Amino acid sequence: MLRFRPFLLSILALIMVFLVSCSNSPGMTQAPVYTPTQIEQIQRYQSGLLTLRDRLATLDLSIQNQEWTDVRSLIHGPLGELRLRMNNLSRTLLPEAQTKTSQVAQDLYGHLNRLDEAAQNADSVRAKQFYRDVLNDFDTFLSLIPKM
């Protein structure tokens, strides 16, 4: 029995080390959540974006009627603040959501610029395609915003 005593102590020590190392697992941390202030900001920015989303119907009508001056005016006028609002909203989100929304926003800006070029060249085929791209990007961006 005396020979097994050091062996049992060693086994007991290994079990203790294992239990202590498992008790403070980094996987047990709580997921980050939004503060009430952040929720308020997100909702405020989202309502502003939804207003701009409604303006896209006017843009579609102008493209269908080939009113290129109106298309460019809408892009540079009311939709000109789209970049600011999307960036502000993106900054209030959690880091993993920020990267996704920032990428979608960049895609949307690129499609808006191409739509502006198509309107400048009076190219209705390309303008319609870029309008659909803008619409898809906008809807994707809005879907990435957490529901509060």
BASE-319989 format. One record per residue: y, x, z of N, C-alpha, C in turn. Coordinates in steps of 0.2 Angstrom, whole numbers. Layout:
BEGIN
ny, nx, nz, cay, cax, caz, cy, cx, cz
Y, X, Z, Y, X, Z, Y, X, Z
...
***
This chain:
BEGIN
ny, nx, nz, cay, cax, caz, cy, cx, cz
-6, 4, 0, 0, 0, 0, 6, 4, 0
6, 10, 3, 12, 15, 3, 13, 17, -4
8, 18, -8, 10, 20, -15, 14, 15, -19
12, 9, -18, 15, 4, -22, 23, 2, -19
24, 4, -14, 31, 2, -11, 37, 5, -16
37, 12, -18, 42, 14, -22, 42, 10, -29
36, 9, -31, 35, 5, -38, 38, -2, -37
37, -5, -32, 40, -12, -30, 47, -12, -30
50, -7, -26, 57, -6, -25, 60, -5, -32
57, -1, -36, 60, 1, -43, 60, -6, -47
55, -10, -47, 54, -16, -51, 60, -21, -48
61, -21, -42, 66, -25, -38, 73, -23, -41
74, -17, -41, 80, -14, -43, 82, -16, -50
77, -15, -55, 78, -17, -62, 79, -24, -62
76, -29, -59, 77, -36, -59, 84, -37, -56
87, -34, -51, 93, -35, -49, 99, -33, -54
98, -27, -57, 102, -25, -62, 102, -30, -68
97, -32, -70, 96, -37, -76, 100, -43, -74
99, -46, -68, 103, -52, -66, 110, -51, -65
112, -46, -62, 119, -44, -62, 123, -44, -69
119, -40, -73, 122, -39, -80, 122, -46, -84
118, -50, -83, 118, -57, -86, 123, -62, -83
125, -61, -77, 129, -66, -74, 136, -66, -76
139, -60, -79, 145, -60, -81, 146, -59, -89
142, -63, -92, 142, -63, -100, 148, -65, -103
150, -61, -108, 156, -63, -112, 156, -69, -116
150, -71, -117, 149, -78, -121, 151, -84, -117
152, -83, -110, 153, -89, -106, 161, -90, -105
165, -87, -109, 172, -88, -108, 174, -95, -112
179, -97, -109, 181, -104, -111, 185, -104, -118
183, -108, -122, 187, -108, -129, 194, -109, -128
199, -106, -132, 206, -107, -131, 208, -114, -133
212, -117, -130, 215, -124, -131, 222, -124, -133
225, -130, -135, 232, -130, -136, 235, -133, -130
241, -130, -129, 245, -133, -123, 249, -139, -126
251, -143, -121, 255, -149, -123, 261, -148, -127
264, -142, -126, 270, -140, -130, 268, -139, -138
262, -135, -138, 260, -134, -145, 257, -140, -149
254, -145, -145, 252, -151, -148, 258, -155, -151
264, -155, -147, 270, -158, -149, 273, -155, -155
273, -148, -155, 275, -145, -161, 271, -146, -167
265, -146, -166, 260, -147, -172, 261, -154, -175
262, -159, -170, 263, -166, -173, 269, -167, -176
275, -163, -174, 281, -164, -177, 281, -161, -184
278, -155, -184, 278, -151, -191, 273, -155, -196
268, -158, -193, 263, -162, -197, 267, -168, -200
271, -172, -196, 274, -178, -199, 279, -176, -204
283, -170, -203, 287, -168, -209, 283, -166, -215
277, -163, -214, 273, -161, -220, 271, -168, -224
269, -173, -220, 267, -179, -223, 272, -182, -227
278, -182, -225, 284, -184, -228, 285, -181, -235
284, -174, -235, 284, -170, -241, 278, -172, -246
273, -173, -243, 267, -175, -246, 268, -182, -250
272, -186, -247, 273, -192, -251, 278, -191, -257
282, -186, -256, 287, -184, -262, 283, -182, -268
277, -179, -267, 273, -177, -273, 271, -183, -278
271, -189, -276, 270, -194, -280, 276, -195, -285
282, -193, -283, 288, -193, -287, 288, -188, -292
285, -182, -290, 284, -176, -294, 279, -178, -300
274, -181, -298, 269, -184, -303, 272, -188, -308
276, -193, -306, 279, -197, -310, 284, -194, -315
287, -189, -313, 292, -185, -317, 288, -181, -322
282, -178, -320, 278, -174, -325, 275, -179, -330
273, -185, -328, 270, -190, -333, 275, -192, -338
282, -192, -336, 287, -194, -340, 290, -188, -344
288, -182, -342, 290, -176, -345, 298, -175, -344
300, -177, -338, 307, -176, -336, 307, -169, -332
307, -164, -336, 306, -157, -333, 312, -155, -329
318, -158, -330, 324, -156, -325, 322, -159, -318
320, -165, -318, 318, -168, -312, 312, -165, -308
308, -162, -312, 302, -159, -309, 304, -152, -306
309, -149, -309, 311, -142, -307, 316, -144, -301
320, -149, -301, 324, -151, -296, 320, -153, -289
315, -156, -290, 311, -158, -284, 307, -152, -281
305, -147, -286, 302, -141, -283, 307, -137, -279
313, -136, -282, 318, -132, -278, 322, -136, -273
322, -142, -273, 325, -146, -269, 321, -148, -263
319, -154, -262, 315, -157, -257, 309, -153, -255
305, -151, -260, 299, -147, -259, 300, -139, -258
307, -137, -258, 309, -131, -257, 308, -129, -249
308, -134, -245, 307, -132, -238, 300, -133, -236
295, -134, -241, 288, -134, -239, 285, -128, -236
288, -122, -239, 285, -116, -237, 287, -114, -230
293, -116, -228, 296, -115, -221, 291, -120, -216
291, -126, -218, 287, -130, -214, 280, -128, -213
276, -126, -218, 269, -124, -218, 269, -118, -214
273, -113, -215, 273, -107, -211, 274, -108, -203
279, -113, -202, 280, -115, -195, 274, -118, -192
271, -122, -195, 265, -126, -193, 259, -121, -192
258, -117, -197, 253, -112, -196, 253, -107, -190
260, -105, -189, 261, -101, -183, 259, -104, -176
259, -111, -176, 258, -114, -170, 250, -115, -168
246, -114, -174, 239, -115, -173, 235, -109, -170
229, -110, -168, 225, -104, -165, 224, -99, -170
222, -93, -168, 222, -88, -173, 217, -89, -179
211, -92, -178, 206, -93, -183, 209, -98, -188
212, -103, -186, 215, -108, -190, 221, -105, -194
225, -101, -191, 231, -98, -194, 229, -94, -200
223, -90, -200, 221, -87, -206, 219, -91, -212
216, -97, -210, 214, -101, -215, 220, -105, -218
224, -108, -214, 230, -111, -216, 235, -107, -220
236, -101, -218, 240, -96, -221, 238, -95, -229
231, -94, -229, 228, -93, -236, 229, -99, -241
228, -105, -238, 229, -111, -242, 236, -112, -244
241, -110, -239, 248, -111, -240, 250, -106, -246
247, -100, -246, 249, -95, -251, 247, -97, -258
241, -100, -258, 238, -103, -264, 243, -109, -267
245, -113, -262, 250, -119, -264, 256, -116, -267
259, -111, -264, 265, -108, -266, 264, -105, -273
259, -102, -274, 257, -99, -281, 257, -105, -286
254, -110, -284, 253, -116, -289, 260, -119, -290
264, -120, -285, 270, -123, -286, 275, -118, -291
274, -112, -290, 278, -107, -294, 276, -108, -302
269, -108, -303, 266, -109, -309, 268, -116, -312
269, -121, -308, 271, -128, -310, 278, -127, -312
282, -124, -309, 289, -123, -310, 290, -119, -317
286, -114, -318, 286, -111, -325, 284, -116, -331
278, -120, -329, 276, -124, -334, 282, -130, -336
285, -132, -331, 291, -137, -332, 296, -133, -336
298, -127, -334, 303, -123, -338, 301, -123, -345
295, -122, -347, 292, -121, -354, 290, -128, -357
291, -133, -353, 290, -140, -355, 282, -141, -357
278, -138, -354, 271, -138, -355, 267, -143, -351
266, -149, -353, 264, -154, -349, 257, -153, -347
252, -150, -352, 245, -149, -350, 245, -144, -344
248, -139, -344, 248, -134, -338, 251, -137, -332
257, -141, -333, 260, -144, -327, 256, -149, -324
252, -153, -328, 247, -158, -324, 242, -154, -321
239, -149, -323, 234, -145, -320, 237, -142, -314
243, -139, -314, 245, -136, -308, 247, -141, -303
249, -147, -305, 251, -152, -300, 244, -154, -296
239, -155, -300, 232, -156, -297, 231, -151, -292
232, -144, -294, 230, -139, -289, 235, -139, -283
241, -141, -284, 246, -141, -278, 243, -147, -274
241, -152, -276, 239, -158, -273, 233, -156, -269
228, -153, -272, 222, -151, -268, 223, -146, -263
228, -141, -264, 230, -136, -259, 233, -140, -253
237, -144, -255, 241, -148, -249, 236, -152, -245
231, -155, -248, 226, -159, -244, 222, -155, -240
220, -149, -243, 216, -144, -239, 220, -142, -233
226, -140, -234, 230, -138, -229, 230, -143, -223
232, -149, -225, 232, -155, -220, 225, -156, -216
220, -155, -220, 213, -156, -217, 212, -150, -212
215, -144, -213, 214, -139, -208, 218, -140, -201
222, -144, -201, 226, -145, -195, 222, -149, -190
221, -147, -184, 217, -150, -179, 220, -157, -178
215, -162, -177, 217, -169, -175, 218, -169, -168
224, -172, -166, 226, -172, -159, 226, -179, -157
***
